[in-house]
Amino acid sequence: MKGNRIGIGILAFLAAIPFFSPTPSRAQDYDPPARVARVAYLAGDVSMLFPGDEEWAAAPPNYPMISGDRIYTGDDGRAAIQNGFIDVRLWHDTDVTLTNLADNYEQLGLAQGAIRVRVFSLEAGGAVEVDTPNGAAIIQQPGDYRINAYPDEGESLVEVNAGSVEIAGPGVNQIVDEGQTVQLYGENPIELGLVETPYADDLDQWSADRDRHILNSISARYVSTEMPGYDDLDDSGSWAPTTEYGPVWYPTAMPYGWAPYTFGHWAYVAPWGWTWVDDASWGYAPFHYGRWAIVEGRWGWVPGPPKVVPVYSPALVAFVGGGPHFSIGISVGGGGGVAAWFPIGVGEPYVPWYHCSTNYVRNVNVTNVNVTVIHNTTIVNNYNTFITNTKTVNNVTEINTTNITYVNRTRVVAVPGNMMASGTSIQHAQVRLSAQQQQRLASAPVAAGRPPVEAPAHPVLQAKTNVSRPVAAPQLLTPHGPAAATPAANTARFNPASLPKPQPSAVIRPAVHPVVPSVKPANPSAHPANAAPPNRPVPQPQPVQRSPRTPAANPGQPSQPSFQNRPAQNNQPPRPAVESKPIEPPAPPKPPAPLQTNQPRPQVENRQVTPPPKPAQPNPPRPPERVEQQPNIEPPHAPAAPKPEGKPDNKPKPEDKHDDKKPDK
């Protein structure tokens, strides 16, 4: 009964806390964004360029991406950018800029190459905009989309496998429905025409594999599905119930001496400042959301409320000392003082070291600590005291943390300050502390709101001089005219009222002069078998309802993923085959043991489609290889009846588990 009273009291307490509510304070104006995109997958030659820099750097996995970041894949490169329910897959020789990123708007600039944009869900009023040299594709509903840009030919292709887009440019706003592919040619005016949908190629196959990995994720039962990187956890760990913290995820096959925030490096990413970048392929979600704890002698990750959109943090650690050049009498060499930190435990306060409001401090803590399932009264009381404290102060620096007992104080990590500032691997720079030195660090003050080293003049990523440089500062065609793919040249929000009235898809005519040799005009009398007739609108999916700004009513019950999606269509006419670069799929990993639950995971049915005959013709010079017919991807079926208590759920089939997310070594 005591535990129930605590849970009820916490639910009432959380209901009284404003989640992302506006405040009259001017501090709200400089709060960092709650959502952050990340480099979710890397293979081959991939580079990044940051706003204000001129030197390209090697793209690291798990790196957070902000407005203005640019990513380029070389001849053998592939990459994926993940932002909540949106997954953007880049093929080789592709140049993409994350022009703007806000909580309900993502603007991408595709200067050249091919991408797949998979939108599993969108908030009401949300949009994804992809600007090309020939116009913008505006996505306002879940679906599966492919966009190719051919700057040398002055042409772009937009393929809608599921969903619907609006092609917008100066004086143009044309709806393109599911099953249609259009060619965009020129700039002023835009010449828009229907072409035949090409066969699925290796990019489409890889994209379908990522879909299956996400839709089959076991971890989606226990975390918010808007947390980037949650599906990576399936391949490298397992979930288990605990009495004290609820569901806990444990990494497997870790090296000796592993601990959180030790295998990776620090990077300076505005506006948060010092940000942890982990080396592990799964090392994004557990280091920017939730908390780490020692459970039965091993490290486990405790997520926040599964039905609350979590607020991103650069690293959930507490720094030890009084700020830059801090010294506690330990000689580490190299100068610059000592940089030391430890992971904060469950229920312990996270105090940011960057500019933010006290309302932001409450949100970043409340959305990452699931106090409704915590049965430790001391943790709950300390947490409540801290949250109450944030309501009584006007500045983050006034928040009192001196009365907090940190359970991980004795597990502090120390490196020379200059090693942290240079982006050196912490594993190799870590100082091996004696028992006496550990005691000195354990008694040192916690530097709330102050990092141990100063900000660098430039990002600390390794410069990359041999990159095949794409066009400098690409000029793209946005809905309002030509503009550079930079935040300064664009508006960080979508305003549909500023566009012309959209024209129905039925008015689109076949392309008169397809520019790419392998693309043929569409047959004006043929329509995809599964697509809606031109004079009948395609049914619109319902927007996601986010009542979950507060934790779930049944905190102990894992949540199920609720993706809004439709299967991709494969009504593709015969067309010439081209030479492809086959991808060797990785061996299916051994699936982790799922937590026993009454909610079975979703299943994905794969239907095999026999490809039509492909007559041989000369290879085209530009478009990416498209040779294979890709089977449809069905959304998850309705869950089966719950299994008897004590029997685990069926494990994922090996053929449905692909280790796509791990970077190639």
N, C-alpha and C positions, 0 to 999 in steps of 0.2 A: 504493500500500500504506500509505503514511503516513496518508492521509485515512481509510482503512478502520480503522486502529488507533485513531485518535482517536474515530471514531464508535462503535466497540465499547466503548472505555473510558468514553465518556459514557453509553452505555446502561446499563452496569454501575453507574455513579455515580448515575444517576437512579433506578435500581431500588432503591438503598439509601436514598433520601430518602423519608420518610413523607409521603404525600399526604393531607392533611386528617385525620391521625391524632391522636387525643386525647393530651394530655400532662398530667402532674400539675401543671404550672405554673398558678397562679391567673391569669396573664396571658391564658390562653386564654379566660377568661370574658368578657373585654371585646374580643375580636377582632371586627371588623366582619363582616357577612355576606359570603359569597363571591359570592352572586347578588344582582343589583339589577334591578328593573324599570325601564323607561324609557318616556317619552312617544314613541311610535314614529311617530305620524301626527297631524297637526292640519289642520283645515279649518274655516273659519268662526269663530264665537264660542266659544272654549273658555277656561275659567278654572280656577285651582287655588287650594286653601286648604291651608295647612300646619298641622301640629299646634301648638296653642298660639297661633295667630294668629287675628285676627278680620277681617282685610282680605283679600279675594280678589285674586289677581294674574293677569295675562295668562299663560297657559300657554306656555312656550317649547318648541320642538322639542328632542328629545334630552335633556330634563331627566330626571335619575334620580329615581325614585320610591321612597320608603321607607314603612314601616308608619305609618299615620295620614294619609297624603296623600289629598286629596280632589280630584276632577276633575269639572267640570260643563260640559256642552255646551249652548249656547243654541239658538235656533230654527233656525239654519242651521249648527249645529256638528256636527262628527264628530271622533272621536279614536280612537287605538288605544294600548293598553298592552301592551308586549311583555316577557316574562320567559322567556328560554330557549325551550323548546318550547311555551309557552303564549302565545296571542295573543288579547287581549280587545278587541273592536270595539264602540265606543259610538256610538249613533245620536243624533239631535238631542234636546234636552230630557231629557237623561239625567244622573243624579246617582250617581256611583260613588265609594266610599271603598276605598282599599287598606288594609283593616283590619289585616292581618298579612301579613308576607312572611318566610318562612324558606326554607332550602335545599330542602325537600321539601313545603312547605305554603304555599298562597296563599289568603288569605281576603279576599273582596270583599263590600262592602255595596252592594246596588242599592236605593236609596231610591225612584227613579222612572225611567221610560224603558225603553229596550230595548238589550240587548247581545247579541253573539254571542261565545261562548267556544269557541275552536278549540284543542284539545289534541292536538298531534302525537305526544307521547310523555310518559310519566310513569315515574319511578323506582318500583321496588317499594316500597309503603308510602306513596307520595306521594298528595296529594289537592289538589283545588281546591274551595273552598267558596264558594258565592254565597248570601248572606243577603238575603232579601227581606222586605217587611212581613208576609208570610204564611207564611214557612217558609224552610228552607235547602235548596238543591240541592247535593249533595255528589258530585263527579266523581272517580272513582278509576280511570278507564281512558281511553285516547285516544278522541277522538270530536269531534262537531260539535253544539253546543248553542246554543239561543236562549232567553233569559229576558226577559220583560216584567214590569214592575211598574206597577200602576195604583193608587196610594195613595188617590186620591179615590173610587174604586169599591171599595176594600178587597179587591183581587183581584190575583193574579199568574198568569202563564202560564209553563210550562216545556215546551219543545219539544226532543225528542231526535231529531236527524236521523241521528246515528251515535253508537254507544256506549251507555252506560247511566248513570243517575244514581239516587241515593237522595234522596227528599224527606223531610227530617227536621225534627221539631219536638218539643215536649213530648209524650212518649208516642206519637210517630209515627215510623216509618221505613219508607217505601214505595219499592220499586224501580219505576222507570219505564224501559222498554226502548226500543230503537231503533224509530222509526216512530210513537211515541206522543207525544201532547201532553196535558198535564193542567192543570186550573185549580185554583189554591189560593185558598180563600176563608175569611176570618175568621182568628182567632188562637188562641182557646182554647175549643173544639177547632178544628183545621184541617179544613175541608171540602174533600176532594180528589176530583175527578172527571175522567173522560176527555172531551175535546172534539175536534172536527175540527181537523186541522192546517191552518193558513191557507196561502194561496199564498205563494210567495217574493216579496219586495218589494225595494226598492232597497237596504236594509241587507243582505239576503241576497246580492244581486248583488255589492255592493262587497266583502263578506266572501269570496265565491268568487274574486273577482279577486285578493285578497291571498293566498288559498291557492295559486293558480297561480303567483304571483310567488315565493313561498317554496319551493314544491315544484320549481320549474324553476331554482332558483338555481345559477349556475355557481360562485359562491364557496363553496358547500357542499362542493366537492371539496377545498378547501385550508385550511379553518378548522373549528373545532369548531362543530357545528350548535346547540350550546347557548350560543353567543355572540350576544347580542342585536344586531340590526342588520346581520348579515353579508349578507343578501340585498340591502340598500340599495347595496352596493358594485357590483352588476351594472350599475346604471343610470349610473354616473358614473366608471367607470374600467375597467381591464383588467388581467389577470394575465399575467405572463411569468416564465419560469425564469431563475434566476441561478446562476452557479457558486458564489458565496460564501455566499449566504443561502437558496437554495432558491426556492420560489415567492414572488414579490413582486407586490403590487398597486400600480398607479400611478393616481392621480386624473387626470382629463382636463379640459380647458377651464378651467383655473385662472387667476385674474387675475394680472397682473404683480406680482411681489414676494410671492406667496403662500408661506407656510411653515407647518408644523404649529404649532398653538397660537398663531395670530395673528388668525384670523377667528372671533371668538366672544367670550365673556366668562367671568369667574369668578363662581361662586356658592358660598355657604357652606351645605353640606349635611351635617348630622349623620348618622353619627358620624365621617365622613371629614374634615370641615372643608372647606377650599378645593377646589372641584371645577370642572373645565373643562366648559363647555357650548358646543359648536361650533355655528356658524351653518349649516353645510352639511347638506342632507337626509341625506347618508351619514355625517355626522360623529359617529357614536357609537362603533362598534367600533374604528376606528383610533386613537381618543384615550383609550380605557380598557383596551385590550388590545394585546399585541404591542409592537413598537418601530418607529420611523422611522429611515430611513437614506438617505444620498445614494448613489444607484446610477447610475453613468454620467452624472453631472451633473444628476440630477433626484431629487426626493423620492419615495421608495417606502415602502410599509408592509409590514413583515415580521411575519406572524402567528406565534403560538406553536404548540405541537404540536397537530395537528388532532384527535387522539383523546384529549385530556385536557380535562376541564372547566375552563375558565379562571377565575381569580379576578379579580374586578373591582377596578380601582384608579381613584381620582378623576381622576388626570392623571399620565401617565408622563413627568414632567419632573424636573429638578433645579433648585432655587432657588439663586441666587447671593447671597452675603452672609451676615451673621451673624444674621438674623432681622428682626423689626419695626424700623422707623426706621433701616434700614441706609443708609449714605451712602458713596459712593466719590468724592466731590468733583465730582459732576455736578449742575449746577443744572437741575432739571426743572420747578420751579414747582409750586404747589399744596400743598406741605408733605407730611409723612408719609413722607419718604424715598423710596427707589427700590425698586420691585419688579421683579426680573429673573429670567428662567428660560430654559432651553433644553431641547429634547427629548433624552432619553437614548437612546443608540444601542443597537444589537443587542448583547446580552451584557453591557451595562453595568448595574450594580445599581440597582434602584429601592428607595429607603429612605423608608418612609412618614413623614408628618409628623403622624400621629394615633396614638392609643393602640392598640397591638397587641403580640402576642408575637413572639419570634424565629421560632417555627414558622410563623406567618403570613407573615413576611417571606420565608422560603424558598419557601412555596407560591405567593405572588403573583409571585415571580420565575420559578420553575421552570415554572409553567403558562403563562407568556407569552413564553418564549424557547425556540425549538426548536433547541437546541444540537446535535441529532443530524444536522442538515443544514448546519451551519456548518463551513466548511473553512478558517477563519482561526485558526491555532493561538494567536495572541496573545489573541484574543477569548475562546476557550475556556478558556485558562489563567486569565485575569482573572476570568471567570465562576466557575470552580471555586474559585478562591481566596476570592471573596466568599461563596459558599455555605458553604464550610468555616468561614469566619469567623463566620457566624451560628450555628454549632453550639457555638462556644466562649465565647459571651457570654450573659449573663442578661437584658440589656435592649437595646432597639433603639438607644438613645443610645450604647452601647458599640461599635457596629459601625464598623469602620474603613473610611473611603472615601478617605483621603488618597493612597493609592497607585493610584487609578483614573485612567486617562487618558481623558477624555471627548472623543469625536471631534467633537461638535457645540458645543464651548465657544465657538467663534468666531461661532456663529449665535444669540447670546443676544438675547432680546427684553426691552426695558426700558420701564416705564411709571411715572408717579408712583404712589406707594403708595396714595394716596386714590382714584385711578381704579380700581385693582384692587378695592379694598374696596367701591366703590359699584356694581359691576357694569357699568361703562361698557364699550362695545365697544372691544376692544383694538386693532382696526384703526385707530380714530380717535384713540386715546390714546397709541399707541406713539411713543416718543422716537426721532428719527432721530439715531443716534450717529455721531460722527466716528470716524476711524480711531484717534485717540488714546483716545477714550472706550471704543471697543471693546476696545482693548488693556488698559485698566484693568479692565474687567469680566472679561476673559479670565483675568486674574491674581488676581481676587478669590476668596476661599474659597467652596467649595460648602457651602451650609447644609443639611447632611444632617439630616433630621428636623425642620427649622424653617421654617415658611412666612414670607414677607417681611412680611405684615401680620397684625394681630390679628383675632380673630373679631368679627363685627358683632353688634349686639344683636338684630337681626331679619334674616330673609332679604332679599336685595338685589334681589328681583324687583319690577317695576313694579306698583304698586297699581292695581286696576281697580275703579272706583266704579260703573260703569254695568252691572254684571253682573246678570242676572235671578237673584236669590238663591233657591236652593232652601230646603227646610226646614232649620232650624238643628238640628244634632246629631241626625240621624235615629235613631229607635228601630226596630230590625229584629228579626225573629224568628230566632234561632239554634237549633241543635239542642237547646240546653239552656234555652231560654226567651228572653224579650225582653232585648235588650241594646243599648247605644249602639254605633255603628260606630266604636269607638276601640280602640287596642291595650290600654289599661288595663282595659277592660271585657271582654276576651276572652283566650283562651289561645292562644299562638303555636304550637300544635301540634294535630294531629288525632289523636283517640283513638277509634277505632271501637268499642272495647269498652264505651264509655260509652253507646252508643246501643241502643235496643231491637232485638230480632231483626227483620231486614228482612222485609217481606211481599212475596211474588211479584207481578209485574205483572198476573197473571191475575185477581187479586181486585179490581182497580180497576173501578168501575162508571161509566157515563156521568154527567156532571154533571147535576144536577137543575135547577138554575137558573143558567145561564151569566150572568155579570154584565155582561160587555161585549156590546153588542147584536150585533156582527158574528160572535161566536163561537157555534157551535152544539154541542149535545151530540153525542158520538160515537155512531154506530150500534152498538148492542151486538153485532150479528151480523156486523159487518164488521171485518176486520183487515187491516193493510197487507200487500200481496202479498209483499213481500220481508222482512217481519219474522218472527221465530221465533214459532211457536204459543205461547199463554200457558203451556202445561204443559211447555214445553221451554226450558231456560235458553239465553240468548244466549251463544255462544262468547266466552270472555274472551280478550283479547289477552295475549300473553306480556309480562311486564315487561322493560324495557330492561336488558340486562346490561352493566354498566360495568366490564369488565376494564380499559378504558383509563383507569386512574388513573396509568398510565405511558405514555410515548410509544409510537407504533406501532413494530412490529418492523422495518418497511421505511420508514424516515423519509422517503425521497425520493419515496414514492408518495402522491399525493393521495388523500384519503378521499372516499367517496360518502355522501350523506345517508342516514340510516337511520330515517326517520320511521315510527312505528307509527301507521297511520291506516286508516280505512275510508271508503268513499265515502258521501256523504250520500244519504239516500233521498228520493224525491220522490213518494211515494204519497199525494197530497193530494186530497181530495174537492173538488168544485165549491163555491164560496162567493162571496158578493157581492164585487164589485170596489169599490175605494175610490179616491178621488183621490190621485195620487202626485205627489211632487216629483222629476222626472227628474234623473238625474245625467248630466252630459256627460262621458263618459270622456276622459281625456287621450290625446293622440296617442302611439302606441307609440314608445318611445325606440329609438334605434339600438343593438342589442345589442353588448356589448363583445366584443373578440376573445378567445376562450378560450385558456387555456394548452394546448399540445399534450400529450395524455395518452392512456394506453391505456384509461382508464375513461370511457366516454361518459356524459353526463349523463342523468338520468331524464326521461322524457317523460310528459305528461299528456294523456289522451284525453278529449275533451269529447263527450258524447252529447247530441244535441238532443232535447228532449222537447216535444211539442206540448201546450200547456196546454189543459185542458178548458174548455168554454164557461162564461162568467161572467155570470149574470143581473144586471141592474142593480137596485140597491136603494139606499136613502138612505145617505149617508155616516155612519159611526159617529163619535162625538165624540172618542174617546180614543186607540184603538190606532194605532201607526205604520202608514204606508201599506203595503199588501201587495197587489200587483197582478200581478206577473210570475212566471211559472213558471221556476224556475232549473234549468238543466241540471245533471246529476250531475257530480261531480268525481271522477275515477278516480285511484287512487294511481299512482305511477310504474310503468311496465312494467319488466320485467326488462331490464337493459342489453343493447344489441345487441353484436354481435361487434366487437372493437377494430378501429380503422381502421389502414391501413398507416402506418408511421412517416413523419413529415414532412407528413401531411395533417391539417389541423385538424378538430375535431369540428364536427358540424352546428350552426349557430347557432340560437338560439331563434326560433321563428316569431313574427313581429311581433304576431299577434293574441293570443299568450300572454304578451306582455310589457306590463305596465301600470305606469305611473309613479305608482302609488297612494301611494307612501311620501313623496313630496315635498310639503311644506306648500304650500297655495295661497298665491299672492302677492297 
